[in-house]
Amino acid sequence: MTKLKVLVVDDAAFIRDMVRKAIRARFPGMEVDEAIDGRKAQKILSRTSYDLILCDWEMPEMSGIELLTWLRQEHKADTPFVMVTSRGDKENVVEAIQAGVTDYIGKPFSNDKLLGKVLKVMGKRHSLQAMEGGRQVSSGNVGDGSLQALTGGRAVKPAAKPASAPKPAAGGSVAALTAKTASKAPPAPKQTAMKSSAHLRFGEKTVQCIVKSMSLKQIILVCRAQDGVPSILESVVVDLEQGSAGEDIARLNAYVHQLQAAEPTMDSSLINVTTTLVDQDPAKLSYLSRMIAKGTVSGKYVPGA
């Protein structure tokens, strides 16, 4: 039986790796290929057919929307195409729909959300079953594929829930819990001190934080513990804006590198969240360079939609 094939397109190696591992862990019988940008994906798609494309929007060389437009106009008009991106504002969603997108996943996303979207989209063409609440549910019309083709004959198990953020233990703190992780981490790059606001998005939450320091590789945010914090290695999006009119917004994809209590107390109300950036988009790196060079910004930071 022919394997179902998925193409993952993203300039961030961390995101590609996360998506690939999630799909292979749930569906070991599925073949997953990768492309680092739209241009590379275009070359792959010119010679190979796929049952699903999971594609980022903002990439160098060729963006996700440009790849989608080419795919619909010049190549395979019916290939399922899911946009995976931090661009969630109405205008961008409408643009993607008009270009022929099949579905949409907003960053950051959990494994459950990603795999649910894969089941939903592919279930319209292939016979898929998901284990939900201890019962088997049919996910779509019967086609050429099957659950057995996806899972290699293994039973499908619900995706593991993401680990919760570290909680202080008796006689300890978040800093104590993350000491081992911090000790193994590479030295942080030299950073420029800043004190401006930003928004951190993870899971279904958006929390306001203070930018403590920033470099081209890392951003350290100070967040309130009561608002909740992401887990170490969890995928997040940092929203930054220059100017007061909201015309220059950067949505920076990252993962949590370190969590540390910002106050020398067991019940610290503030947490330092060190995020490591994963984007390789020159436009975003240029944006960060301008902000670091200025040291301050001309207006308040606001979250991207």
C-alpha positions as CSV (number, residue, x, y, z in Angstrom):
1,M,0.0,0.0,0.0
2,T,1.3,3.4,-1.0
3,K,2.4,5.6,1.9
4,L,0.8,9.0,2.4
5,K,3.3,11.8,2.1
6,V,3.5,15.2,3.8
7,L,5.8,18.1,2.9
8,V,6.7,20.5,5.8
9,V,7.9,23.9,4.6
10,D,9.5,26.3,7.2
11,D,12.7,28.3,7.4
12,A,13.0,27.5,11.1
13,A,14.7,24.1,11.7
14,F,13.2,23.9,15.2
15,I,9.6,24.2,13.8
16,R,10.3,21.6,11.0
17,D,11.8,19.2,13.5
18,M,8.8,19.6,15.9
19,V,6.3,19.1,13.2
20,R,8.1,16.1,11.7
21,K,8.5,14.4,15.1
22,A,4.9,15.0,16.0
23,I,3.6,13.4,12.8
24,R,6.0,10.5,12.8
25,A,5.2,9.7,16.5
26,R,1.5,9.6,15.8
27,F,1.7,8.1,12.2
28,P,4.9,6.1,11.8
29,G,3.7,4.9,8.4
30,M,3.5,8.4,7.0
31,E,6.4,9.8,4.9
32,V,7.5,13.3,5.9
33,D,9.8,15.5,3.7
34,E,11.1,19.0,4.4
35,A,11.9,22.2,2.6
36,I,13.6,25.3,4.1
37,D,11.7,27.8,2.0
38,G,9.1,28.2,-0.7
39,R,11.7,28.1,-3.5
40,K,13.0,24.7,-2.3
41,A,9.5,23.5,-1.9
42,Q,8.6,24.6,-5.4
43,K,11.4,22.5,-6.9
44,I,10.4,19.4,-4.8
45,L,6.7,19.8,-5.8
46,S,7.6,20.1,-9.5
47,R,8.8,16.5,-9.4
48,T,6.9,14.9,-6.5
49,S,3.3,14.7,-5.4
50,Y,2.2,15.0,-1.8
51,D,-1.0,14.3,0.1
52,L,-0.6,17.3,2.3
53,I,1.6,20.5,2.5
54,L,2.2,22.2,5.9
55,C,3.7,25.6,5.1
56,D,4.9,28.7,6.9
57,W,3.9,32.1,5.6
58,E,7.0,34.2,6.3
59,M,10.1,32.8,4.6
60,P,13.1,34.0,2.6
61,E,13.3,33.5,-1.2
62,M,9.6,32.6,-1.6
63,S,6.9,33.1,1.0
64,G,4.1,30.6,1.8
65,I,1.5,32.7,0.1
66,E,3.6,32.9,-3.1
67,L,4.1,29.1,-3.0
68,L,0.4,28.6,-2.5
69,T,-0.5,30.9,-5.4
70,W,2.0,29.1,-7.7
71,L,0.7,25.7,-6.6
72,R,-2.9,26.6,-7.4
73,Q,-2.3,28.4,-10.7
74,E,0.6,26.5,-12.2
75,H,0.8,23.0,-10.7
76,K,-1.6,20.9,-8.5
77,A,-4.8,22.8,-7.8
78,D,-6.3,20.2,-5.5
79,T,-3.3,19.4,-3.2
80,P,-4.3,20.1,0.4
81,F,-2.3,23.1,1.7
82,V,-2.4,24.2,5.3
83,M,-0.8,27.5,6.3
84,V,1.2,27.3,9.6
85,T,2.0,30.8,10.7
86,S,1.9,33.5,13.3
87,R,-0.1,35.8,10.9
88,G,-3.5,35.5,12.3
89,D,-5.1,38.9,11.5
90,K,-8.2,39.0,9.4
91,E,-6.6,40.5,6.3
92,N,-4.0,37.7,6.1
93,V,-6.6,35.0,6.6
94,V,-8.7,36.4,3.8
95,E,-5.7,36.6,1.5
96,A,-4.8,33.0,2.2
97,I,-8.4,31.9,1.5
98,Q,-8.5,33.8,-1.7
99,A,-5.3,32.2,-2.8
100,G,-6.8,28.7,-2.2
101,V,-5.6,27.6,1.2
102,T,-7.2,24.5,2.5
103,D,-6.9,25.3,6.2
104,Y,-4.9,27.4,8.7
105,I,-2.9,26.7,11.9
106,G,-1.8,29.7,14.1
107,K,1.6,29.7,15.8
108,P,2.3,28.8,18.5
109,F,0.5,25.5,18.3
110,S,0.4,22.3,20.4
111,N,0.9,18.8,19.0
112,D,-2.7,18.0,19.6
113,K,-3.8,21.0,17.5
114,L,-1.4,20.1,14.7
115,L,-2.4,16.4,14.6
116,G,-6.0,17.3,14.8
117,K,-5.7,19.5,11.8
118,V,-3.8,16.8,9.9
119,L,-6.6,14.3,10.6
120,K,-9.3,16.8,9.6
121,V,-7.7,17.8,6.3
122,M,-6.6,14.3,5.2
123,G,-9.7,12.7,6.5
124,K,-11.6,14.3,3.6
125,R,-9.7,12.2,1.1
126,H,-8.6,9.2,3.1
127,S,-10.1,6.7,5.5
128,L,-8.8,7.9,8.9
129,Q,-9.8,7.1,12.5
130,A,-8.7,8.9,15.6
131,M,-9.0,7.6,19.2
132,E,-10.9,10.4,21.0
133,G,-12.3,9.8,24.4
134,G,-11.8,6.0,24.2
135,R,-13.9,5.6,21.1
136,Q,-13.1,5.4,17.4
137,V,-14.4,8.1,15.2
138,S,-14.6,8.2,11.4
139,S,-12.9,11.3,10.1
140,G,-13.9,11.5,6.5
141,N,-14.7,9.8,3.2
142,V,-13.2,6.6,2.1
143,G,-10.4,7.1,-0.5
144,D,-7.3,5.4,-1.6
145,G,-5.5,5.6,1.8
146,S,-6.3,4.2,5.2
147,L,-5.4,4.4,8.9
148,Q,-3.2,1.4,8.4
149,A,-1.2,3.2,5.8
150,L,-0.7,6.1,8.1
151,T,0.2,4.1,11.3
152,G,2.0,1.1,9.8
153,G,-0.5,-1.2,11.5
154,R,-0.1,0.3,14.9
155,A,-3.0,1.5,17.0
156,V,-3.4,5.3,17.1
157,K,-2.9,6.8,20.5
158,P,-3.9,10.3,21.6
159,A,-1.1,12.8,21.3
160,A,0.6,13.5,24.6
161,K,-0.4,16.8,26.3
162,P,2.4,19.4,26.4
163,A,4.2,19.5,29.8
164,S,2.9,22.2,32.2
165,A,5.2,25.0,33.2
166,P,7.5,24.2,36.1
167,K,6.0,25.0,39.5
168,P,7.9,25.9,42.7
169,A,8.4,22.9,45.0
170,A,8.6,23.1,48.8
171,G,11.8,24.8,49.8
172,G,12.6,25.6,46.1
173,S,11.7,27.9,43.2
174,V,11.4,27.9,39.5
175,A,15.1,28.9,39.4
176,A,16.0,25.8,41.4
177,L,13.9,23.6,39.1
178,T,15.6,25.0,36.0
179,A,19.2,25.0,37.4
180,K,20.1,21.8,35.6
181,T,18.8,23.0,32.3
182,A,20.6,26.4,32.7
183,S,23.9,24.7,33.5
184,K,23.8,22.7,30.3
185,A,22.9,25.6,28.1
186,P,25.5,27.3,25.9
187,P,26.6,30.8,27.0
188,A,24.0,33.5,26.1
189,P,25.1,35.9,23.4
190,K,26.0,39.5,24.3
191,Q,22.7,41.4,24.7
192,T,21.6,45.0,24.6
193,A,19.6,46.1,27.7
194,M,16.1,47.3,27.0
195,K,12.9,47.9,29.0
196,S,9.9,47.9,26.7
197,S,6.7,45.9,26.6
198,A,6.0,42.9,24.4
199,H,3.4,40.1,24.2
200,L,4.2,36.4,24.5
201,R,1.9,33.9,22.9
202,F,1.9,30.2,23.9
203,G,-0.9,27.6,23.8
204,E,-4.1,29.6,23.9
205,K,-2.7,32.4,26.0
206,T,-1.3,35.8,25.3
207,V,0.5,37.6,28.1
208,Q,2.1,41.0,28.4
209,C,5.7,41.0,29.4
210,I,8.7,43.4,29.7
211,V,11.6,43.1,27.4
212,K,14.6,42.8,29.7
213,S,17.3,42.2,27.0
214,M,17.5,41.4,23.3
215,S,20.0,40.0,20.8
216,L,19.7,38.5,17.3
217,K,19.5,35.0,19.0
218,Q,17.6,35.5,22.2
219,I,15.0,37.8,23.9
220,I,14.6,37.7,27.7
221,L,11.2,38.7,28.9
222,V,10.0,39.4,32.4
223,C,6.4,37.9,32.9
224,R,4.1,37.8,35.8
225,A,3.8,34.3,37.3
226,Q,0.1,34.8,37.9
227,D,-0.5,35.2,34.2
228,G,1.1,31.8,33.5
229,V,4.3,31.0,31.7
230,P,5.2,28.4,29.0
231,S,7.2,25.3,29.6
232,I,10.9,24.9,28.8
233,L,11.3,24.0,25.0
234,E,7.7,25.0,24.3
235,S,7.1,26.8,21.0
236,V,6.1,30.5,21.5
237,V,5.7,33.7,19.5
238,V,7.0,37.0,20.7
239,D,5.1,40.0,19.3
240,L,7.0,43.3,19.0
241,E,6.1,46.6,17.3
242,Q,8.0,49.7,16.3
243,G,6.1,53.0,16.2
244,S,2.7,53.8,17.6
245,A,0.5,53.2,14.5
246,G,0.9,49.4,14.4
247,E,2.3,49.5,10.9
248,D,5.6,47.7,11.7
249,I,4.9,44.5,13.7
250,A,7.3,41.6,14.1
251,R,6.0,38.2,15.0
252,L,9.1,36.3,16.1
253,N,8.9,32.5,16.4
254,A,10.9,31.1,19.2
255,Y,11.1,28.4,21.9
256,V,11.6,28.7,25.7
257,H,15.3,28.2,26.5
258,Q,15.2,28.9,30.3
259,L,12.8,29.9,33.1
260,Q,14.2,31.6,36.2
261,A,12.6,33.5,39.1
262,A,13.2,37.2,38.7
263,E,13.2,37.8,42.5
264,P,15.3,36.2,45.2
265,T,12.3,34.7,47.0
266,M,10.5,31.3,47.0
267,D,7.3,32.9,45.9
268,S,8.6,35.2,43.2
269,S,5.8,36.9,41.4
270,L,8.0,37.6,38.3
271,I,9.6,35.1,36.0
272,N,12.5,35.6,33.5
273,V,11.6,33.8,30.3
274,T,14.5,33.4,28.0
275,T,13.4,32.7,24.4
276,T,15.6,31.5,21.7
277,L,14.6,32.8,18.2
278,V,14.3,30.2,15.4
279,D,13.4,32.5,12.4
280,Q,16.0,32.7,9.6
281,D,14.0,35.4,7.7
282,P,16.4,38.3,6.8
283,A,13.6,40.8,7.1
284,K,13.0,39.8,10.8
285,L,16.7,39.8,11.5
286,S,17.0,43.3,10.0
287,Y,14.0,44.4,12.2
288,L,15.8,43.1,15.3
289,S,19.0,44.7,14.3
290,R,17.3,48.1,14.0
291,M,15.7,47.7,17.4
292,I,19.0,46.7,19.1
293,A,20.8,49.6,17.4
294,K,18.2,52.1,18.7
295,G,18.1,50.6,22.2
296,T,14.6,51.9,22.7
297,V,11.5,52.2,20.6
298,S,9.4,55.2,19.7
299,G,6.1,53.8,20.9
300,K,4.5,51.1,23.0
301,Y,4.7,47.4,21.9
302,V,1.4,45.9,21.1
303,P,0.6,42.2,20.2
304,G,0.2,41.1,16.6
305,A,-3.4,40.1,15.8
